[in-house]
Amino acid sequence: MAASQTVKEAVKSSLLGSEEPANLSASYRATFLNNAKQDETTGEPMMGPDEFIEAIAPANEDYSKIHRDQYGILFRVADRSGRGQVSLGDWAAFLNLLNKSDAEYEIAFRLFDVDRTGTVQYDDFRKLYDLNKGEGSIPFDWDCEWAKLYIGDKTKRHNLTYPEFSQMLRGLQGERIRQAFQRFDKNKDGYIEPEQFAKIIVETARHKLSDHLLQNLSTLCNISTSSKISYANVRAFQNMIKEMDLVELIIRKAISQSSDGKITRNEFLNEAAKITRFSLFTPMEADILFHFASLDEPSGRLGLKDFAKVLDPQWVNRGVSEDSQNRAKALLQQSKSTTQSALLQVAESAYSFLLGSVAGAFGAFMVYPIDLVKTRMQNQRGADPGQRLYKNSIDCFRKVIANEGVRGLYSGVLPQLVGVAPEKAIKLTVNDIVRNATTDKKTGQIALPYEILAGGTAGACQVVFTNPLEIVKIRLQVQGEMVKAAEGAPKRSAMWIVRNLGLKGLYKGASACLLRDVPFSAIYFPTYSHLKKDFFGESPTKKLGVVQLLTAGAIAGMPAAYLTTPCDVIKTRLQVEARKGDTNYTGLRHAAQTILKEEGFKAFFKGGPARILRSSPQFGFTLAAYEVLQSVLPFPGKAKEQQVHTGVAEVISTMREKDVASPHARSRNALKIILDIDENFGRPQIGNEKAWKAVPRLMGGN
C-alpha cells in the first residue's frame, strides 16, 4: 500500500510538480531552543548576542561579502526591552517582522529608532553612524544640501517617520557616490582615476557585487577612449547595479527567445524597451553591462553564464579560478582508484539503461493492442471489401476480443518488450552522437540537414536489432486470425518462428524496415527538437516540464508515423507469412507494385491512424514512466545536481521562495540595506555583549 502511494505521489510530482509543506512556527521555535541558554535568574531560555548570531546566521551559510559577526547588528532590533537578552517572545516577534514584505527597511528603521517612539531622531542616527563607520572610509557630509532636504537645517532638524527614513536610505548610496566623486575630482573637470572609482564602489556597494565586478572595476575606463572615468560612467554603473534584478529579468527573457541562448547588446536594449515603459536603460548603461560580462568572452554575444559573473553577488572568483578548479578536480579524480571510478560509471550507465528499458517496455505494453490492430489492418489483402476480414480498426479490435479473448490483443507482446530496450537506446545514442559531431562548437547550433542526417542515421542503426524482433512480433500478431481461418492449424511459439526463419529469414523485409525507420527518425527527431525550442521556448536557461515534453513528443510523432505508413505496410506484407491464395512478394519493388495494382493507392495508408494513435501515447507513457522511476528509484549514492543561480531566478523558483522565507535570507537582505550606510557597520561591536548593552547609553537611550 505504501509503495503504491509512493508511486502515485511520484507520478503526481513528475507531471504537476510538488511543493513541500513547511511548519515554520515549529521550525523557528526549535531553532531558538537549540541555541538559547537558561537564564540564571529566571530559569527561562534566553539568547545573548552570540547565541542570536548562531541562530540567525548558521555557520554553514554563504556570507559572501558580509561578515557573519555583522549579523549582531540585528540583535538590538530583536532585543525589544534593551536588557541584552532575547526571549522566545522577542524571537517570535523578530521572525514575524522578518516575514513582512518591507522587512529590510523596517529593521533598519527600528535599529535607529533608539527610544522606540516610531521616529528616528537625527542625533541618534548620527551617533550610531559615527560609532559604526570604518576607519579611513571616505567621509560623508551630513550637512549637505541633500541631507537637509530630508532632515532639515541645523537649526530646524526634524524627526524622520518610517516612510521618510526608508526613502532617505533609498537615495543614500547615490549621494555617497556623488560626494566621493567630488572629493576625488581635484581638478573639477568631471573625471577621476580608475583606482579612485574602484575605491568608491568598494566602500559603497561591495556587499552587493560579485568578485568578478570588484576585481575588474578599474577596467571601466576602457568603455571610452579616455583613460579616466567620467561622472556619467559612475552614474551609469550605479544605475546598473541598483537595477540588477530588473536587468536579470530582461536578460533571461531575451535569452529565452534566442536560438542559441545568447544575446547581443542591441537585443538586450530591444527587450528592455519592451519590458520597461520609458526606456529605463541608456546606451551607456548597456555598454557597461556588456563590458563587464564580456571580459572573458569578447565576442559580444553572451549567454547567462557570462552575465552571472556580473549579476550574482555570491560569485566568488569563478571566472578567475575556473582553470585551477578544473585542475584540482582532475587531480582529485586521478587520486581515486581508476577501476572503482570506471565501475561506478558503468554501474550508473547500466542503471539508467535499465530504467529506460523498463519505461520503454511500459510504454510499448500500454499501446500494444493498437499496434496489433494496425498490423492486422495492414495485412488485409484484396480490393473487394467482401474479401476482407475486418471492416475498420474498431471492427478489428472487436473481432480479436470475440475470437481470441483479451489475451489475443497481446499476441507477440514479449518480443516487442524485449526489443524496446536496444531500439530506444541505440536510436537515442546514435542521434546524440551525430548531432554532437555536426553541431557548431562556437555557436552551439546545428543546421537542419545535419539534424535530418542524425535522425536518419539513428533510424538506420536500430534496424540491425529491431528487424528480427519485428518479424517475430508480426507473425505472432497475425497467427490468431490464421488459426481461426484454418481450423487445426498449430499455434507457433516465438522460438519456433526464429528457428524456422533462420538468420537470413529474420532479416526479411529489412530493406522496407530501413525505408520506414530512416525517414521516421529523420522526421521525428528534428521535429521534436524544434517543437521544444521554437514552440515551447526551451533554452539553456529554460528547462521544460514533463507535460511540455510529452506534448512535443506526441506532436512530433504524428507526421513521422503517418508519412511513413506506406513503408510500414510494405514491411508488414514482406514479413508476414503468406496464406494460401495470397501473393508471395519477392521484394520491396514487387510488393509495392502488387499492392498498388491489386488494392489501389489507399492501401498504402492502411493502419495510418492506428500508427499515430500508437506512436504519440507510447512516447508519453515511456517518458512519464521514466520520470517516475527516477524519482522513486534514484541511483544509490548519486549526488544531487547543483543549480547555478543568480538573484531573480531564485525568487521565481520554489527553492528561492523557501530561501526568502528563512530568517537568514531576510536578515541578509536587511543587512544589505544597512550596509548602504557604511560597509563596516556593526564591526565595532562584533560579538561584544557589553558593547551592545552600552550602545543605547552612548546614544542617550535607556
C-alpha positions in Angstrom: 0.0 0.0 0.0 2.8 2.4 1.0 4.7 1.5 -2.2 1.7 2.3 -4.4 1.2 5.6 -2.6 4.8 6.4 -3.2 4.5 5.7 -6.9 1.2 7.7 -7.0 2.9 10.7 -5.4 5.9 10.4 -7.7 3.6 10.4 -10.8 1.9 13.5 -9.5 5.2 15.2 -8.7 6.7 14.4 -12.1 3.7 15.7 -14.1 2.4 18.5 -11.9 5.4 19.5 -9.8 5.5 19.4 -6.0 5.6 21.7 -3.0 6.7 20.6 0.4 4.6 21.8 3.3 6.5 23.9 5.8 5.7 24.2 9.5 7.7 27.5 10.0 6.5 28.2 13.6 7.7 24.8 14.9 11.0 25.2 13.0 11.6 28.7 14.4 10.8 27.6 17.9 13.2 24.6 17.6 15.9 27.0 16.3 15.5 29.2 19.4 15.6 26.3 21.9 18.6 24.8 20.3 20.6 28.0 20.6 19.2 29.6 23.8 20.7 29.2 27.3 18.9 29.1 30.6 18.9 32.4 32.4 20.4 32.1 35.9 17.8 34.4 37.5 14.5 33.4 35.9 15.4 29.9 34.6 13.9 30.8 31.2 15.7 30.1 27.9 17.3 33.3 26.6 19.7 34.2 23.8 22.5 36.7 24.2 24.3 38.3 21.2 26.5 35.3 20.5 23.6 32.8 20.6 21.5 35.2 18.5 24.2 35.2 15.8 24.3 31.4 15.9 20.5 31.2 15.4 20.2 33.9 12.7 23.4 33.1 10.9 24.1 29.4 10.8 27.8 28.5 10.2 27.1 26.6 7.0 25.5 29.5 5.1 27.2 31.5 2.4 28.0 35.0 3.8 30.0 36.2 0.7 30.8 39.9 1.3 29.0 40.3 4.7 30.9 39.2 7.8 29.0 36.7 9.8 29.5 38.7 13.0 27.8 41.7 11.5 24.5 39.9 12.0 24.9 41.0 15.6 23.6 44.4 14.4 20.2 42.9 14.3 20.4 41.8 18.0 19.3 45.2 19.2 16.2 45.1 16.9 15.3 41.7 18.4 16.0 42.8 22.0 12.8 44.8 22.4 13.4 45.5 26.2 17.0 46.6 25.8 18.2 44.2 28.5 20.8 42.4 26.4 18.7 39.2 26.1 16.2 37.9 23.6 13.4 35.8 24.9 11.2 33.3 23.0 8.6 36.1 22.7 11.2 38.5 21.3 12.4 35.9 18.9 8.9 35.2 17.6 8.3 39.0 17.2 11.6 39.4 15.3 10.8 36.5 12.9 7.3 37.9 12.4 9.0 41.2 11.5 11.3 39.3 9.0 8.3 37.9 7.2 6.9 41.3 6.4 7.1 42.4 2.8 9.1 45.5 3.8 11.1 43.8 6.5 14.5 45.1 5.2 13.6 48.8 5.6 11.6 48.3 8.8 14.5 46.5 10.5 16.9 49.4 9.6 14.3 51.9 10.9 14.0 50.1 14.2 17.7 49.9 14.6 17.9 53.7 14.5 14.7 54.3 16.5 16.6 54.3 19.7 13.8 55.3 22.0 11.3 53.1 20.1 8.9 56.1 19.6 8.2 55.4 16.0 10.5 58.1 14.7 14.3 58.4 14.1 16.0 61.4 15.7 18.9 62.9 13.8 21.2 62.9 16.8 20.6 59.3 17.5 21.2 58.4 13.9 24.5 60.4 13.8 25.8 58.8 17.0 25.1 55.3 15.8 26.6 56.1 12.4 29.8 57.6 13.9 30.0 54.6 16.2 30.0 52.1 13.3 31.7 53.8 10.4 35.0 52.3 9.4 38.4 53.9 10.0 39.8 55.5 6.8 36.5 55.4 5.0 35.5 58.2 2.6 33.9 60.9 4.7 30.3 61.8 4.2 28.9 65.3 4.8 25.6 65.1 6.7 25.2 68.9 6.4 25.0 68.7 2.6 22.0 70.0 0.7 20.8 66.5 0.0 20.6 65.6 3.7 19.0 68.9 4.6 16.1 68.1 2.2 15.3 65.0 4.4 16.2 66.1 7.9 16.2 69.9 7.8 18.9 72.5 8.6 20.9 72.5 11.8 18.5 75.0 13.3 15.4 73.1 12.1 16.1 69.4 12.4 13.0 67.2 12.4 12.5 63.5 13.2 12.0 61.1 10.4 9.0 58.8 10.2 9.3 55.3 8.8 8.4 56.2 5.2 10.7 59.3 5.2 13.6 57.3 6.7 13.1 54.5 4.2 13.1 56.9 1.3 16.3 58.6 2.6 18.1 55.2 2.8 16.9 54.5 -0.8 18.9 57.5 -2.1 21.8 57.4 0.4 24.1 55.3 -1.7 23.8 57.6 -4.7 24.6 60.6 -2.6 27.6 58.9 -1.0 28.9 58.1 -4.5 28.3 61.7 -5.7 30.2 63.2 -2.7 33.1 60.7 -3.0 33.4 61.6 -6.7 33.6 65.3 -6.0 36.2 64.7 -3.3 38.4 62.8 -5.7 37.8 65.2 -8.6 40.5 67.6 -7.6 40.7 69.3 -11.0 36.9 69.8 -11.1 36.9 68.5 -14.7 34.4 65.7 -14.1 37.0 62.9 -14.3 38.6 60.6 -11.7 41.2 57.9 -11.9 40.1 54.2 -12.3 41.6 53.3 -8.9 39.6 56.1 -7.2 36.4 54.8 -8.9 37.2 51.3 -7.6 37.7 52.7 -4.0 34.3 54.5 -4.2 32.4 51.4 -5.3 34.2 49.1 -2.9 33.3 51.3 0.0 29.7 52.0 -1.0 28.5 48.8 -2.7 30.9 46.0 -2.1 28.3 43.9 -0.3 26.1 43.8 -3.4 28.7 43.0 -6.0 30.4 39.8 -7.3 34.1 39.2 -7.1 34.3 39.4 -10.9 33.0 43.0 -10.8 35.1 44.1 -7.8 38.3 42.7 -9.4 37.7 44.5 -12.7 36.2 47.9 -11.6 39.2 49.8 -12.9 38.6 48.5 -16.4 35.5 50.7 -16.7 37.8 53.3 -18.3 38.0 51.1 -21.4 34.4 51.7 -22.5 35.6 55.1 -23.8 38.8 56.5 -25.4 39.7 58.3 -22.2 42.0 56.6 -19.6 39.9 58.2 -16.8 36.3 57.7 -15.7 33.7 60.4 -16.0 30.8 61.1 -13.7 28.4 59.8 -16.4 30.2 56.5 -16.3 29.9 56.3 -12.5 26.2 57.2 -12.6 25.5 54.6 -15.3 27.4 52.0 -13.3 25.4 52.8 -10.2 22.1 52.6 -12.1 23.0 49.2 -13.5 23.9 47.7 -10.1 20.8 49.3 -8.5 18.5 47.6 -11.1 20.3 44.2 -11.1 17.1 42.3 -10.6 15.3 44.0 -13.5 18.4 43.6 -15.6 18.4 39.9 -15.0 14.7 39.6 -15.8 15.3 41.3 -19.2 18.4 39.2 -19.9 16.5 36.0 -19.1 13.5 37.0 -21.3 15.8 37.9 -24.2 17.8 34.7 -23.9 14.7 32.6 -23.7 13.8 33.9 -27.2 17.3 33.4 -28.6 18.0 30.3 -30.7 21.4 29.7 -29.2 20.9 31.0 -25.6 23.0 34.1 -26.2 22.2 37.8 -26.9 23.9 41.0 -28.1 23.8 44.5 -26.6 21.1 45.6 -29.1 19.0 42.5 -28.3 19.2 43.5 -24.6 18.2 47.1 -25.3 15.3 45.9 -27.6 14.0 43.6 -24.9 14.4 46.3 -22.2 12.4 48.7 -24.3 9.6 46.1 -24.5 9.5 45.4 -20.8 10.1 48.9 -19.4 7.7 51.7 -20.3 10.2 54.6 -20.6 13.4 53.1 -21.9 14.9 52.8 -18.4 18.4 51.8 -19.5 20.6 54.1 -21.5 23.1 53.0 -24.2 26.0 53.7 -21.7 24.4 51.5 -19.1 24.1 48.7 -21.6 27.7 49.3 -22.7 28.8 48.9 -19.0 26.8 45.7 -18.5 28.2 44.1 -21.6 31.7 45.4 -20.9 32.0 43.5 -17.6 30.1 40.4 -18.8 32.3 40.0 -21.9 35.7 40.4 -20.3 36.2 36.6 -20.6 34.1 36.3 -23.8 34.9 39.3 -26.1 32.6 38.0 -29.0 29.8 40.4 -28.0 27.3 37.6 -28.0 26.8 36.5 -24.4 24.9 33.8 -22.5 23.6 33.6 -19.0 26.9 32.2 -17.7 28.7 35.3 -18.8 26.1 37.6 -17.2 26.0 35.6 -14.0 29.5 36.8 -13.2 28.1 40.3 -13.1 24.6 39.6 -11.7 25.4 37.1 -8.9 26.8 38.9 -5.8 27.9 35.5 -4.5 30.1 34.8 -7.5 33.4 34.1 -5.8 36.4 34.0 -8.2 34.6 31.6 -10.5 35.9 33.2 -13.7 39.4 33.7 -12.4 39.9 30.3 -10.7 37.9 28.1 -13.1 41.0 26.6 -14.7 42.6 25.9 -11.3 39.3 24.4 -10.1 39.2 22.1 -13.1 42.8 21.1 -12.5 42.0 20.4 -8.8 39.1 18.3 -9.9 41.3 16.4 -12.3 43.9 15.7 -9.6 41.1 14.5 -7.3 39.9 12.1 -9.9 43.4 10.8 -10.5 43.8 10.1 -6.8 40.8 7.8 -6.9 41.0 4.2 -8.0 40.7 4.1 -11.8 39.0 0.7 -11.6 36.5 1.9 -8.9 35.7 5.0 -11.0 35.1 3.1 -14.1 33.0 0.5 -12.4 30.8 3.3 -10.9 30.3 4.9 -14.3 29.4 1.5 -15.8 27.0 0.8 -13.0 25.3 4.2 -13.3 25.0 3.8 -17.1 23.6 0.3 -16.7 21.2 1.6 -14.1 19.9 4.4 -16.4 19.7 1.8 -19.3 17.7 -0.5 -17.0 15.2 2.3 -16.1 14.9 3.4 -19.7 14.3 -0.2 -20.7 11.6 -0.7 -18.1 10.0 2.6 -19.1 10.2 1.8 -22.8 8.6 -1.6 -22.1 5.8 0.0 -20.1 5.1 2.4 -23.0 5.1 -0.3 -25.5 2.9 -2.5 -23.4 0.3 0.2 -22.9 -0.2 0.8 -26.7 0.4 -2.8 -27.9 -3.3 -3.5 -28.7 -3.3 -0.5 -31.0 -0.1 -1.9 -32.7 -1.7 -5.3 -33.1 -4.8 -3.8 -34.7 -2.5 -1.7 -37.0 -0.6 -4.8 -38.1 -3.7 -6.8 -38.9 -5.3 -4.0 -40.8 -2.2 -3.6 -42.9 -2.0 -7.3 -43.6 -5.6 -7.4 -45.2 -5.4 -8.1 -48.9 -7.7 -7.7 -51.8 -9.6 -4.7 -53.2 -13.0 -6.4 -52.7 -14.5 -5.4 -49.3 -16.1 -8.9 -49.2 -12.7 -10.5 -49.1 -11.6 -8.5 -46.0 -11.9 -10.0 -42.5 -12.1 -6.5 -40.9 -14.2 -3.5 -41.9 -12.1 -1.0 -40.0 -9.9 -0.7 -36.9 -12.8 -0.8 -34.4 -14.2 -3.9 -36.1 -10.8 -5.5 -36.0 -10.5 -4.7 -32.3 -13.9 -6.1 -31.5 -13.3 -9.4 -33.5 -10.0 -10.0 -31.9 -11.6 -9.9 -28.4 -14.5 -12.0 -29.6 -12.4 -14.7 -31.3 -9.2 -14.7 -29.2 -10.1 -13.0 -26.0 -8.3 -10.1 -24.3 -5.1 -12.1 -24.4 -5.3 -12.0 -28.2 -4.7 -8.2 -28.1 -1.3 -9.0 -26.7 -0.2 -11.7 -29.1 3.6 -11.3 -29.7 4.0 -8.7 -26.9 7.1 -10.5 -25.4 9.4 -9.9 -28.4 8.2 -6.3 -28.6 9.1 -5.7 -24.9 12.5 -7.4 -25.4 13.2 -5.2 -28.5 12.2 -1.9 -26.9 15.4 -1.6 -24.8 18.0 -1.9 -27.6 15.8 0.1 -30.0 15.4 3.1 -27.8 19.0 3.0 -26.5 20.5 2.7 -30.0 18.2 5.3 -31.6 18.8 8.0 -28.9 22.5 7.3 -28.6 23.3 7.5 -32.3 21.2 10.6 -32.8 23.0 12.3 -29.9 26.4 11.3 -31.2 25.8 12.5 -34.8 24.2 15.7 -33.5 27.1 16.5 -31.2 29.6 15.8 -34.0 27.8 18.1 -36.5 27.0 20.9 -34.1 28.9 24.1 -34.5 31.0 24.3 -31.3 31.2 28.1 -31.4 27.5 28.9 -31.8 26.1 25.7 -30.4 23.7 25.5 -33.4 23.1 22.6 -35.8 21.9 23.0 -39.4 18.7 21.3 -40.4 20.3 19.0 -42.9 22.6 17.7 -40.2 19.6 17.2 -37.9 17.9 15.1 -40.5 21.1 13.2 -41.1 21.4 12.5 -37.3 17.8 11.2 -37.1 18.1 9.1 -40.3 21.4 7.5 -39.1 19.8 6.7 -35.8 16.9 5.0 -37.6 19.2 3.0 -39.8 21.3 1.7 -36.9 18.3 0.5 -34.9 17.1 -1.8 -37.8 20.0 -4.2 -37.1 18.4 -5.1 -33.8 14.7 -4.4 -34.3 14.1 -6.2 -37.7 14.4 -9.7 -36.2 12.2 -8.8 -33.3 9.7 -7.1 -35.6 9.2 -10.1 -37.9 8.7 -12.4 -34.9 6.2 -10.0 -33.3 4.2 -9.5 -36.6 3.9 -13.3 -37.2 2.7 -13.8 -33.7 0.2 -10.9 -34.0 -1.5 -12.3 -37.2 -1.3 -16.0 -36.4 -4.5 -15.7 -34.3 -6.6 -14.9 -37.4 -4.7 -17.6 -39.4 -5.6 -20.2 -36.8 -9.2 -19.1 -36.9 -9.3 -19.3 -40.7 -7.6 -22.7 -40.9 -9.0 -25.0 -38.3 -6.4 -27.3 -36.8 -3.5 -25.0 -37.7 -1.0 -25.2 -34.9 -0.1 -22.2 -32.8 3.6 -21.4 -33.1 5.9 -20.0 -30.3 8.4 -17.2 -30.8 11.3 -19.7 -30.6 9.7 -21.9 -33.3 9.4 -18.9 -35.6 13.1 -18.0 -35.0 14.3 -21.5 -35.7 12.1 -21.8 -38.8 13.2 -18.5 -40.3 16.9 -18.8 -39.6 19.3 -15.8 -39.6 18.6 -14.8 -43.2 14.8 -15.1 -42.7 15.0 -12.8 -39.6 16.1 -10.0 -41.8 13.4 -10.5 -44.4 11.9 -7.1 -45.1 14.9 -5.3 -43.7 15.0 -3.0 -46.7 11.4 -2.0 -46.0 12.3 -1.6 -42.4 15.1 0.7 -43.3 12.8 2.6 -45.7 10.4 3.1 -42.8 12.7 3.8 -39.8 15.2 6.1 -41.6 12.6 8.7 -42.7 10.7 8.2 -39.4 13.6 9.2 -37.3 14.7 11.8 -39.8 11.3 13.5 -39.4 10.8 12.8 -35.7 14.0 14.0 -34.1 14.3 17.4 -35.9 10.5 18.0 -35.4 10.8 17.1 -31.7 13.8 19.3 -31.2 12.3 22.3 -33.0 9.0 22.0 -31.1 10.8 22.1 -27.8 13.0 25.1 -28.8 10.7 27.1 -31.1 7.2 26.4 -29.7 7.8 25.7 -26.0 10.8 28.0 -25.7 13.4 25.5 -24.4 16.8 27.2 -24.0 19.9 26.9 -21.8 18.1 28.9 -19.2 14.6 27.3 -19.5 14.1 23.6 -18.7 10.8 22.2 -20.0 8.3 20.3 -17.7 7.2 16.8 -18.3 3.8 17.8 -19.8 5.6 20.1 -22.3 8.0 17.2 -23.3 5.1 14.8 -23.6 3.2 17.2 -25.8 6.2 17.9 -28.0 6.9 14.2 -28.4 3.3 13.4 -29.2 3.0 16.1 -31.8 6.4 15.1 -33.4 5.3 11.5 -33.6 2.1 12.3 -35.7 3.7 13.4 -39.0 6.6 10.9 -38.6 4.2 8.0 -38.1 1.6 8.8 -40.8 4.0 9.8 -43.5 6.0 6.6 -43.2 2.9 4.4 -43.1 3.4 3.2 -46.8 6.8 1.8 -45.9 5.3 0.1 -42.8 2.6 -1.5 -44.9 5.2 -2.9 -47.3 7.4 -4.1 -44.4 4.4 -5.9 -42.8 3.5 -7.6 -46.0 7.0 -8.8 -46.6 7.4 -10.1 -43.0 4.1 -11.8 -42.6 3.9 -15.5 -43.6 1.7 -15.6 -46.8 -1.5 -17.7 -46.5 -2.9 -20.0 -49.2 -4.0 -18.0 -52.2 -2.2 -14.8 -51.2 0.6 -13.3 -53.3 4.1 -14.1 -52.3 6.1 -10.9 -52.5 9.6 -11.3 -53.8 11.0 -8.0 -52.8 10.4 -4.3 -52.0 9.5 -3.2 -55.5 7.4 -6.2 -56.2 5.4 -5.7 -53.0 4.8 -2.0 -53.8 3.8 -2.7 -57.4 1.4 -5.5 -56.4 -0.3 -3.6 -53.6 -0.8 -0.6 -55.9 -2.2 -2.8 -58.7 -4.4 -5.1 -56.6 -5.6 -2.7 -53.8 -5.0 0.8 -55.0 -3.1 3.7 -53.6 -5.2 3.9 -50.4 -3.9 0.6 -49.3 -0.5 2.1 -48.6 -2.1 4.1 -45.7 -3.9 1.2 -44.1 -3.4 1.4 -40.3 -2.1 5.0 -40.6 -4.4 6.4 -37.9 -3.5 3.4 -35.7 0.2 4.2 -36.1 -0.5 7.8 -35.0 -2.5 6.6 -32.0 0.2 4.3 -31.0 3.3 6.4 -31.6 2.1 9.5 -29.7 0.9 7.9 -26.4 3.8 5.4 -26.5 6.3 8.3 -26.2 4.2 9.8 -23.5 3.9 6.7 -21.4 7.6 6.0 -21.8 8.7 9.4 -20.7 6.3 9.6 -17.8 7.3 6.2 -16.6 11.0 7.1 -16.8 10.4 10.3 -14.7 8.5 8.3 -12.1 11.2 5.6 -11.9 13.9 8.2 -11.5 12.0 9.8 -8.6 11.1 6.6 -6.8 14.4 4.7 -7.5 17.3 7.2 -7.8 20.8 5.7 -8.4 22.2 4.9 -5.0 24.8 7.5 -3.9 24.3 9.8 -6.8 25.0 13.4 -5.9 22.2 15.9 -6.4 22.6 18.2 -9.3 23.9 21.6 -8.3 22.0 24.6 -9.5 23.8 27.8 -10.6 21.6 30.7 -9.7 21.6 34.5 -9.7 19.0 36.6 -7.9 15.7 36.9 -9.7 15.7 33.3 -11.0 15.7 32.1 -7.3 12.7 34.3 -6.5 10.7 32.7 -9.3 11.7 29.1 -8.2 10.2 27.2 -5.3 13.7 26.8 -3.8 14.2 30.6 -3.7 10.8 31.1 -2.2 11.7 28.9 0.7 15.1 30.6 1.0 13.5 34.1 1.1 11.2 32.9 3.9 14.1 31.8 6.0 15.4 34.0 8.8 18.9 34.1 7.5 17.9 35.2 4.0 15.7 38.0 5.2 18.3 39.1 7.7 20.9 39.1 5.0 18.7 41.4 2.8 18.1 43.7 5.8 21.9 44.0 6.4 22.4 44.9 2.7 20.2 48.0 3.3 22.0 48.9 6.5 25.4 48.4 4.9 24.5 51.0 2.3 25.2 53.5 5.1 28.7 52.1 5.6 30.4 48.8 4.7 31.9 48.5 8.2 28.6 48.9 10.0 28.4 46.6 13.0 32.1 45.7 13.2 33.0 47.8 16.3 30.6 45.6 18.3 31.4 42.2 16.8 30.4 39.6 19.3 30.8 42.0 22.2 27.8 41.8 24.5 29.0 44.6 26.8 29.4 47.0 23.8 25.9 46.2 22.6 24.4 46.9 26.0 26.3 50.2 26.1 25.0 51.3 22.7 21.7 52.8 23.9 23.5 54.7 26.7 26.1 56.1 24.2 23.2 57.4 22.1 21.2 58.8 25.0 18.8 55.9 25.2 17.8 53.8 28.1 
